[in-house]
Amino acid sequence: MSLHEKNELYYFGNKTILGKHKTVFLCSRKCPADIILKSLDWAVEQKREGNCIISGFHSRIEKDVFDILINGKQPLILVLARGMKKLWPIEIRKAVEQNRLLIISPFNENEKHVTQGNANKRNEIMTEIADEIIIAYSTKNGNLHRLIQTIDEKKQHILA
């Protein structure tokens, strides 16, 4: 039984997006400048191709990728490392109204803060539901580096 099957997941948005081919985008908080540029180019390509991207969009580069993708027309999945928010920025609400965004949280609404444990759980769930995993960069011996040691190598692709 997978991690996400053992936990109740909370949804906001279009659940039919789960039926699409999903690519998770992951990047450590600190990464080299050339990786940032490659990641932004990759995001522009994904936007142009209309590919469904899943991420926590938590690290700075993940947020930059989200800023590119949210202005596209492709489906997106945002997985939170905290409980569901009550108020969302306008670009999030607009994407949900357009049926192209699904927000998932494995935590109830009382979980208001992101912790490392919550982020780890979120990342595990994302890699389980994704069809493909893009790793822009992982810091040696960091949390993301440890996670990718546990997932199917056939699903992994290094952006660099």
MARNU-486768 format. One line per 3 residues: number of its first residue (from 1); for each residue x, y negated, z negated of N, C-alpha, C, O, CB. Coordinates in steps of 0.02 Angstrom, whole numbers. Glycine has a CB too. Layout:
BEGIN
NUM) X:Y:Z:X:Y:Z:X:Y:Z:X:Y:Z:X:Y:Z  ...
END
This chain:
BEGIN
1) 42:59:0:0:0:0:44:-62:0:92:-67:-39:-48:0:-61  29:-108:44:70:-169:50:53:-219:-4:2:-214:-37:61:-200:119  98:-267:-12:90:-319:-63:25:-357:-54:-11:-369:-102:149:-367:-62
4) 9:-376:8:-51:-416:18:-114:-374:9:-167:-403:-6:-51:-447:87  -111:-309:16:-170:-266:3:-182:-258:-71:-238:-244:-92:-160:-198:36  -129:-266:-112:-135:-260:-184:-160:-324:-217:-183:-323:-274:-69:-240:-214
7) -156:-379:-181:-175:-444:-209:-233:-474:-171:-239:-466:-111:-115:-492:-208  -276:-508:-208:-330:-544:-176:-300:-605:-142:-259:-641:-171:-385:-565:-227  -321:-616:-80:-298:-675:-43:-356:-723:-37:-413:-703:-27:-269:-655:27
10) -341:-788:-41:-390:-840:-35:-379:-875:32:-322:-887:52:-386:-891:-95  -434:-890:67:-429:-916:135:-466:-983:141:-516:-995:109:-458:-866:184  -439:-1025:184:-472:-1087:205:-456:-1096:279:-398:-1103:298:-448:-1149:161
13) -508:-1095:320:-497:-1103:392:-520:-1042:431:-562:-1004:407:-424:-1116:406  -493:-1034:490:-514:-984:538:-479:-917:528:-421:-910:548:-502:-1010:609  -513:-869:497:-483:-803:484:-471:-762:547:-433:-714:545:-527:-765:437
16) -504:-779:602:-494:-740:663:-423:-748:690:-400:-707:730:-544:-761:717  -388:-799:668:-317:-809:688:-275:-749:667:-225:-734:699:-289:-874:657  -295:-715:614:-257:-657:591:-253:-602:644:-208:-561:642:-289:-628:528
19) -299:-602:692:-299:-552:745:-250:-567:801:-240:-526:846:-367:-546:774  -219:-624:800:-172:-644:852:-101:-618:837:-87:-599:780:-170:-721:860  -59:-617:887:12:-601:877:42:-659:836:37:-717:857:50:-590:946
22) 72:-643:780:95:-694:733:171:-690:725:199:-637:714:61:-687:665  203:-749:730:274:-754:719:286:-796:657:264:-853:653:310:-784:781  321:-767:609:337:-805:548:402:-842:560:449:-815:589:342:-758:485
25) 405:-904:536:465:-945:540:490:-956:469:454:-982:426:451:-1013:576  554:-937:457:584:-944:391:652:-979:396:690:-968:443:593:-875:358  666:-1022:348:730:-1056:346:747:-1075:274:704:-1100:238:730:-1119:392
28) 808:-1062:254:830:-1082:187:827:-1158:180:827:-1195:229:901:-1057:173  825:-1180:118:820:-1252:104:879:-1290:133:871:-1346:159:816:-1265:29  938:-1262:128:998:-1295:155:1020:-1257:217:1026:-1196:217:1056:-1297:103
31) 1032:-1295:271:1055:-1262:333:1097:-1312:372:1089:-1373:364:996:-1236:375  1141:-1287:415:1183:-1330:456:1143:-1372:506:1088:-1353:526:1235:-1288:493  1171:-1428:527:1138:-1474:573:1121:-1441:639:1068:-1455:668:1182:-1534:585
34) 1164:-1397:665:1149:-1366:729:1088:-1321:724:1052:-1312:773:1209:-1326:754  1076:-1292:666:1017:-1249:656:954:-1293:655:902:-1273:680:1023:-1209:589  960:-1352:627:902:-1398:627:882:-1414:698:823:-1411:716:919:-1463:588
37) 931:-1431:739:916:-1447:810:886:-1387:847:838:-1395:884:979:-1471:845  915:-1328:837:888:-1267:869:817:-1253:845:775:-1232:885:933:-1207:853  804:-1264:781:737:-1252:753:686:-1299:783:630:-1279:799:738:-1259:677
40) 704:-1362:790:658:-1411:819:645:-1396:893:588:-1401:916:686:-1482:812  697:-1376:929:687:-1356:999:642:-1294:1003:599:-1290:1046:756:-1341:1033  653:-1247:958:612:-1187:955:539:-1205:943:494:-1178:974:637:-1138:901
43) 527:-1251:897:458:-1272:881:424:-1304:941:365:-1290:954:459:-1321:822  461:-1345:977:433:-1377:1037:413:-1323:1088:361:-1327:1120:483:-1426:1069  456:-1272:1095:441:-1217:1142:379:-1178:1119:337:-1161:1160:501:-1170:1147
46) 373:-1165:1054:316:-1128:1028:251:-1168:1039:199:-1140:1056:325:-1112:953  256:-1232:1029:199:-1277:1040:178:-1274:1114:119:-1268:1130:215:-1349:1019  226:-1279:1158:213:-1278:1230:183:-1212:1252:137:-1210:1293:279:-1292:1270
49) 209:-1156:1224:186:-1089:1242:120:-1071:1208:87:-1023:1228:239:-1038:1224  100:-1108:1156:38:-1094:1121:42:-1035:1074:-10:-1004:1059:-16:-1082:1170  102:-1018:1050:111:-960:1006:88:-973:935:95:-1029:909:184:-939:1006
52) 60:-922:904:36:-926:835:96:-919:788:132:-869:788:-17:-871:820  106:-971:747:162:-972:700:134:-970:628:85:-1003:612:207:-1035:710  166:-930:587:148:-925:517:208:-946:476:265:-927:493:125:-852:498
55) 198:-984:424:253:-1005:381:225:-1035:316:165:-1050:311:297:-1057:417  269:-1042:269:251:-1079:209:262:-1153:220:238:-1195:182:292:-1054:149  300:-1169:274:316:-1237:291:338:-1275:228:313:-1329:213:256:-1273:325
58) 384:-1243:192:403:-1268:126:471:-1304:126:477:-1358:98:405:-1211:76  521:-1273:156:587:-1305:158:583:-1366:205:535:-1373:243:643:-1255:183  632:-1410:201:631:-1470:242:625:-1454:317:586:-1486:352:694:-1512:229
61) 663:-1406:341:660:-1389:412:594:-1356:429:567:-1367:483:719:-1343:431  567:-1315:384:501:-1285:396:447:-1340:401:401:-1335:441:483:-1236:340  454:-1391:360:407:-1448:364:414:-1485:430:364:-1505:460:418:-1497:305
64) 476:-1494:452:487:-1528:517:457:-1487:574:428:-1515:621:562:-1539:528  464:-1422:571:434:-1378:621:358:-1384:619:325:-1388:671:456:-1303:610  330:-1385:559:257:-1394:552:234:-1460:582:182:-1462:616:238:-1391:477
67) 271:-1513:571:252:-1579:598:248:-1577:675:205:-1610:704:303:-1632:576  290:-1537:706:287:-1529:779:226:-1487:798:188:-1505:843:352:-1497:806  218:-1431:764:165:-1384:782:95:-1410:768:49:-1396:806:176:-1319:745
70) 86:-1446:715:19:-1470:696:-10:-1517:749:-70:-1525:754:21:-1506:628  34:-1547:789:11:-1591:842:-1:-1555:908:-15:-1587:959:62:-1646:853  4:-1489:907:-10:-1450:967:-81:-1425:968:-126:-1453:936:39:-1392:971
73) -91:-1371:1005:-157:-1341:1010:-157:-1267:990:-209:-1235:989:-184:-1348:1081  -97:-1241:975:-91:-1170:959:-116:-1156:888:-120:-1201:846:-18:-1148:966  -133:-1092:875:-154:-1074:807:-95:-1072:759:-39:-1056:778:-189:-1005:808
76) -109:-1090:697:-58:-1090:644:-86:-1057:582:-146:-1058:569:-35:-1162:628  -41:-1028:543:-59:-1001:478:-10:-1029:427:51:-1022:434:-58:-922:477  -37:-1061:377:1:-1090:322:-11:-1046:261:-69:-1037:241:-18:-1165:309
79) 42:-1019:231:35:-978:172:66:-1016:113:124:-1036:115:69:-907:181  25:-1025:62:45:-1065:5:80:-1024:-49:66:-964:-56:-15:-1100:-25  123:-1056:-86:156:-1025:-144:126:-1054:-208:159:-1061:-259:234:-1038:-143
82) 62:-1070:-204:23:-1098:-259:-50:-1085:-243:-66:-1057:-190:38:-1175:-270  -95:-1106:-287:-166:-1099:-273:-188:-1147:-219:-153:-1195:-202:-206:-1109:-337  -248:-1135:-193:-277:-1177:-141:-288:-1248:-167:-311:-1257:-224:-343:-1146:-115
85) -271:-1296:-126:-283:-1366:-144:-356:-1384:-133:-391:-1350:-95:-237:-1413:-103  -379:-1436:-165:-447:-1460:-154:-448:-1514:-100:-497:-1519:-63:-477:-1487:-220  -396:-1555:-97:-392:-1609:-48:-333:-1596:-1:-279:-1578:-22:-384:-1678:-83
88) -346:-1606:65:-295:-1594:116:-284:-1656:157:-331:-1695:167:-315:-1535:161  -223:-1667:181:-210:-1724:226:-254:-1718:289:-276:-1663:307:-135:-1727:245  -264:-1773:321:-308:-1775:380:-287:-1729:436:-330:-1698:468:-312:-1845:406
91) -221:-1722:449:-200:-1678:503:-216:-1605:489:-229:-1566:534:-125:-1686:516  -216:-1586:425:-234:-1518:404:-309:-1508:414:-331:-1459:444:-214:-1504:330  -348:-1555:389:-421:-1550:395:-441:-1548:469:-486:-1509:488:-456:-1610:360
94) -409:-1588:510:-425:-1590:582:-410:-1523:614:-451:-1498:653:-384:-1647:616  -352:-1493:599:-334:-1428:628:-382:-1373:605:-399:-1329:644:-262:-1409:608  -405:-1376:542:-454:-1328:518:-520:-1338:556:-551:-1289:577:-465:-1336:441
97) -542:-1400:564:-604:-1414:600:-600:-1391:673:-650:-1373:702:-619:-1489:598  -540:-1392:702:-530:-1369:771:-523:-1293:775:-511:-1265:828:-467:-1402:801  -530:-1259:718:-525:-1185:713:-457:-1159:735:-453:-1103:760:-578:-1153:756
100) -404:-1198:725:-337:-1174:744:-289:-1169:686:-229:-1159:695:-308:-1220:796  -316:-1176:625:-274:-1170:565:-308:-1126:514:-368:-1133:500:-259:-1239:535  -269:-1080:486:-290:-1039:430:-241:-1051:373:-180:-1047:383:-295:-963:449
103) -267:-1065:315:-225:-1073:255:-240:-1014:210:-298:-998:196:-238:-1142:219  -187:-981:187:-193:-922:144:-155:-936:80:-101:-965:80:-166:-858:180  -184:-914:25:-148:-915:-39:-159:-849:-76:-216:-826:-80:-171:-975:-83
106) -106:-820:-102:-114:-760:-143:-126:-779:-217:-125:-735:-260:-52:-716:-137  -136:-842:-230:-144:-867:-299:-211:-902:-307:-236:-933:-260:-87:-915:-318  -241:-896:-366:-304:-931:-377:-292:-1005:-387:-235:-1027:-394:-341:-901:-438
109) -346:-1043:-388:-340:-1116:-390:-307:-1143:-454:-288:-1202:-456:-409:-1147:-383  -301:-1102:-505:-269:-1124:-567:-193:-1127:-561:-160:-1158:-603:-287:-1078:-624  -165:-1095:-510:-92:-1096:-499:-75:-1160:-461:-81:-1162:-399:-68:-1031:-460
112) -55:-1211:-497:-47:-1278:-468:24:-1294:-446:35:-1342:-409:-70:-1330:-517  73:-1255:-467:143:-1271:-453:177:-1214:-416:162:-1155:-426:180:-1286:-518  224:-1232:-373:265:-1184:-338:322:-1163:-384:358:-1206:-411:292:-1212:-270
115) 330:-1099:-393:387:-1072:-431:427:-1028:-383:402:-1010:-329:363:-1033:-495  487:-1010:-402:527:-965:-360:492:-898:-352:492:-869:-298:597:-956:-389  463:-874:-406:426:-810:-402:367:-814:-354:356:-768:-316:401:-790:-470
118) 330:-869:-356:274:-879:-310:298:-883:-238:267:-854:-193:235:-942:-329  353:-919:-227:381:-925:-160:403:-857:-134:393:-841:-75:440:-975:-159  433:-817:-177:455:-750:-156:394:-707:-136:396:-672:-85:494:-715:-213
121) 342:-710:-176:281:-671:-162:250:-695:-96:230:-654:-55:229:-678:-220  246:-761:-86:220:-789:-24:260:-764:36:232:-743:86:221:-866:-26  326:-766:31:369:-745:86:360:-671:102:360:-651:160:443:-759:69
124) 352:-630:51:340:-558:62:275:-547:99:272:-506:145:339:-521:-5  223:-583:79:158:-575:112:163:-598:185:137:-564:230:104:-616:76  197:-654:197:204:-678:266:240:-627:310:218:-614:366:242:-744:267
127) 293:-598:285:331:-550:326:291:-486:338:300:-453:389:398:-533:293  247:-469:291:205:-410:301:153:-420:355:140:-375:395:171:-391:236  122:-479:357:68:-489:405:92:-513:474:54:-515:522:18:-539:377
130) 156:-532:478:184:-556:541:202:-498:587:219:-444:564:246:-600:528  197:-511:651:219:-462:701:292:-471:718:326:-424:740:176:-469:765  317:-531:707:386:-548:725:411:-598:673:372:-639:647:391:-577:798
133) 475:-596:657:504:-640:606:563:-678:637:611:-648:661:527:-599:544  559:-744:635:614:-786:657:648:-814:595:616:-848:554:588:-844:705  712:-801:589:751:-827:533:798:-880:561:847:-864:595:790:-769:496
136) 781:-942:547:823:-996:572:891:-994:538:943:-1001:570:790:-1065:562  889:-986:472:951:-984:433:935:-958:363:884:-975:334:985:-1055:430  979:-916:338:972:-895:268:1039:-903:233:1091:-880:257:947:-821:264
139) 1036:-935:175:1096:-945:135:1119:-878:107:1079:-840:80:1082:-996:77  1183:-864:114:1211:-801:88:1193:-792:15:1204:-837:-26:1288:-799:97  1164:-734:-1:1144:-716:-68:1086:-758:-96:1072:-755:-156:1202:-720:-115
142) 1054:-797:-53:995:-836:-75:933:-792:-74:935:-734:-56:985:-897:-29  877:-821:-95:814:-784:-99:792:-759:-31:769:-702:-25:760:-828:-129  798:-800:20:778:-778:87:825:-723:112:802:-676:144:779:-838:135
145) 889:-729:99:937:-678:119:919:-611:87:922:-559:120:1009:-699:98  901:-612:23:881:-550:-10:817:-521:21:811:-460:29:870:-562:-86  769:-565:38:707:-541:68:719:-506:135:692:-453:148:659:-600:78
148) 760:-536:178:769:-506:244:806:-440:242:805:-402:290:807:-555:289  839:-425:186:871:-360:178:818:-305:170:833:-246:181:918:-360:118  757:-324:151:705:-275:136:654:-266:192:610:-223:186:669:-295:73
151) 658:-305:246:607:-301:297:633:-266:360:694:-262:371:581:-371:315  588:-242:400:603:-205:460:645:-246:508:624:-300:530:538:-182:495  705:-222:523:750:-258:567:722:-268:638:741:-315:672:816:-222:572
154) 678:-223:659:649:-229:726:605:-291:733:594:-316:788:608:-166:743  579:-316:677:537:-375:679:577:-439:675:551:-493:689:487:-373:622  642:-435:656:683:-493:642:720:-519:703:745:-481:744:733:-477:588
157) 723:-585:708:764:-618:759:797:-678:727:763:-718:694:721:-639:821  862:-684:735:898:-741:708:897:-796:760:915:-785:818:971:-721:689  877:-856:740:872:-912:787:941:-933:811:949:-951:869:836:-970:754
160) 989:-932:767:1057:-955:784:1085:-908:836:1142:-917:858:1104:-956:722
END
